[in-house]
Amino acid sequence: MRYSRHSGFTLLEMLVAITIFAVVSAMVYGGQVAVLKAKAVTERQALHLKQLQLAMLMLERDISQHLLRPVRDDYGDSQPPMVASDYGDFRLTLTRAGWQNPLNLPRSTLQRVAYGVKEEKLTRYSWPMLDRAQGSEPYEVVLLEQVREFQLRFLDEQREWQGQWPPQSAAASAAPPAVMPLAVELVFELEGWGTFRRVIPTVGG
């Protein structure tokens, strides 16, 4: 009687096959991880770009609809139509038109808004009334994150750039005149993006 002989894999062949499989699996896993990381970075960049575009849109709308309408603050003191400085919570405060009222509520279509940087976040503030009472709290909306610096300049009637508004000469007077800048320059320093600059003309510009 004759028996057929069946040969299987040797131990060395099994080890070689397992090693090849492990190397291929590691390569595939590394490629997938790299693709997922690249996708996450792209999504973060796209989200930040969307935030930047929205922030610029809001700033452009508010500045371009700026009106020469002074207001009274929480203490009853008169404030110019536009106020901007390098200190304080509000870097830019202004009165704007075009506040939509689709429900026909008993309120003005003018609105007092402000912008400031809080914990590296560009925040827009708005009040439900122009002349505020004590304790009036603004409504806050975060527009842009990772903001390291936010600077403003204003083009006056002599076509000279001013670092604050009203200009220092006008602000020093007892009753600063209600004047409108011809344009407002915005300079942002964004983490991972560098410096971003935008000039927005006003209605008077």
Secondary structure, DSSP 8 states (H G I E B T S, - for coil): ----------HHHHHHHHHHHHHHHHHHHHHHHHHHHHHHHHHHHHHHHHHHHHHHHHHHHHHHTB----EE-TTS-EE-SEEE-SSSS-SEEEEES----TT--SS-S-EEEEEEESSSEEEEEEESSSS--TT---EEEEEEE-EEEEEEEEE-TTS-EESSBS-HHHHTSSS------SEEEEEEEETTTEEEEEEEE-TT-
